[in-house]
Amino acid sequence: MGTKIVFNDMRSRTYKYNSTKEYIDKFPCAYRQYKADSHCNVIHGYSFSMKFFFGTDHLDVRNWVVDYGGLGELKSFLDEQFDHTLLVAEDEPEMDLYKQLEKAGIAKLTVLPKLGCEGMSDQLYKWINGVFIPDMWGPGEAKRVWCYRVEVRETQNNMAWREGHREWNEDLFEVDE
């Protein structure tokens, strides 16, 4: 285990320009929270919605925060991970059973470190800032734009988000315990 970094100044950052991209009820999937003491410990499904908040202090040459047309790869990634999938926690005690379902062709598994809106929003926040923006848009855009909030909604009533800012100097590749 590495040394934990304590962030002394984790204030919110206000950007001069902001834009969002939202996918409403686009990702039908099922999962269970096997550690839950409620009915959430059985397989159930939602059509997840996801919303990404981008911020910058400097618009691009087109006067945009982000090019919405340049988010096609993001949608493809989200479809691959969450569209008609069975989400499984990597520490799921019944993993062999899930793998049998996938082998039989009756489930498309996506194995994740953490399930639930909180875990999914954290993973997406880290991926979009640590992989997607630098790899798809390049290092210049990675310096100009930051996705400072990712919301994951399972129902109209239940939603969680992950927020962060470049200035926090977080390790985007660290897996939280």
C-alpha positions, -999 to +999 in steps of 0.1 A: +000+000+000+012+035-009+011+065+013-022+083+015-022+119+003-042+143+024-056+172+004-056+203+027-075+225+002-103+207-015-125+238-022-147+238-052-134+255-082-155+278-103-148+279-140-155+309-162-173+286-188-192+254-182-211+230-204-227+196-198-235+164-218-263+143-205-275+109-214-310+103-200-322+067-194-297+055-220-280+026-201-303-003-191-284-027-169-288-049-139-267-054-108-269-062-071-252-048-041-243-081-024-232-063+008-266-045+012-289-054+041-319-046+019-336-058-012-307-042-031-288-074-025-307-092-052-303-086-089-324-056-101-322-032-129-322+004-139-319+025-170-291+047-158-287+083-167-253+100-167-243+137-168-209+151-174-199+187-164-170+203-182-153+235-172-126+258-186-115+294-183-106+296-220-129+287-249-115+268-279-111+284-313-148+277-320-158+295-288-168+262-272-160+245-239-162+211-256-173+199-290-204+179-284-198+161-317-165+150-303-182+130-276-191+100-298-163+079-284-176+087-249-211+074-258-196+043-275-176+036-243-207+040-221-227+018-244-201-009-243-199-008-205-235-002-195-260-009-223-278-042-216-251-054-192-250-072-159-227-052-137-207-072-112-184-061-084-149-075-088-152-089-052-186-106-059-187-139-040-208-155-067-184-145-095-182-180-109-220-181-113-220-148-132-192-161-155-213-192-162-242-170-173-218-150-196-204-183-210-239-196-217-245-164-237-273-151-215-255-122-198-230-096-209-209-089-178-191-057-169-169-062-139-162-030-119-142-022-087-173-007-071-210-007-079-237+018-071-240+054-083-212+066-061-187+040-073-197+044-110-194+082-109-160+079-093-147+055-119-162+076-148-147+108-133-113+093-132-115+077-166-128+108-185-101+130-170-073+105-169-079+086-202-106+100-224-098+137-226-060+133-230-062+103-254-091+114-275-086+152-275-049+155-268-027+170-242-036+206-251-073+200-244-064+180-213-048+212-199-077+235-211-107+214-201-116+195-169-147+173-163-153+185-128-185+165-120-200+132-131-235+123-121-249+088-122-287+085-117-305+052-113-340+066-109-356+100-109-352+100-071-317+084-066-285+100-079-249+104-068-220+123-082-182+126-080-167+160-081-131+171-083-107+196-098-074+195-115-059+216-087-065+188-062-037+169-079-055+136-074-040+103-087-067+094-113-054+059-116-055+050-079-083+026-069-100+038-037-105+012-011 
